[in-house]
Structures are given as C-alpha cells and as structure tokens.
Amino acid sequence: MGTAAIIIVSGLAFYTACGLATALAFVSVGVTRVQPQSISLGARILILPGAMALWPYVLMRWLAARGAR
C-alpha cells in the first residue's frame, strides 16, 4: 500500500473510532439532555448509526445543550 492509502485508511479508522465512542456515549447519556422527552430503547438503536456517522455535529449539539442548562 502506498503512503497516501495508509493515511486515508488511518483517518477513516480514527473517524470511525471517534464516531463509535461519541455515539455510544450520546445514546446512553446525552440523548436525554438534548431531547426533553423520554426515548425508548428502539429509538436509541435507530439513533446510533446516524450519531456515529455525524459525530462532530452530535458532539457540538450535546455540548451546546450542556452549556445551556
């Protein structure tokens, strides 16, 4: 593999790892702080892939909701 390919694959792996960590934390704790209504387990499972893919946005919203309270 070339150097560029290694950098790209490493970047994607890092993005995925950060996304998984953020999504699991958000789905278990943070979703109740952003969304005032109670969230069922099924809804949390449905939110997980989107939160993993869009973790920078999710993290910004979570931190903004944390500062607002």
N, C-alpha and C positions, 0 to 999 in steps of 0.2 A: 504494500500500500504506500501511496505517496504521502508526503508530509501534509499536504492540503486535506487529503481524505481523513487522515488521523485527527487533524484539528477539527474538522466538521463533525466527525463521529463523536469525538470527545465533547464538543459543545452540545450536541444533541443529547448525549448521555447526562451531562450536567443539567441541562434544561429539564429533562425528564425526572431526574432525581429531585431537583428543587420543586418541580410541579407535584410530584407524589407526596413529598413531605408537607408542602403547603396545603394540598387538597385534603389529606388525611386530618391535619390539624383543624382546618376550616370546617370540614364536615362534622367532626366530633365536637368542637367547641364554638367556633366562630360563627356558624350559620345562625345561631340563636341571637347573636349580638347584632347581626346585620338585618335579619328578618325578625320582626317582633312576634309573629305568630309561631306556634309550635310546629315543628317539622317532623314528619314521620320517618321511620327507617327507610321506607321505599323511596321517599323524596330525597333523602340523603344519598342513597345509592345512585339515583339519577343525576344528582348534582356533581358527584365525584369526578366523572370524566371531563366535564366542562371546566370544573375548578382546576383540574390537573393541567389541562391544555392552556387555560387562560390565567395561570397562577400570578403573573405580575399584576394584572387588573384586580384579581380577587384579593391579593395582599394589600393593595392600595385602598380598596373599599373597606376591608377589615380594619386597617389601621385608622382610616378616617372615622369609622363608626366608633372605634375605641376612644379616639380623642374627643368626640362629640359628647360623650357621656361623662 
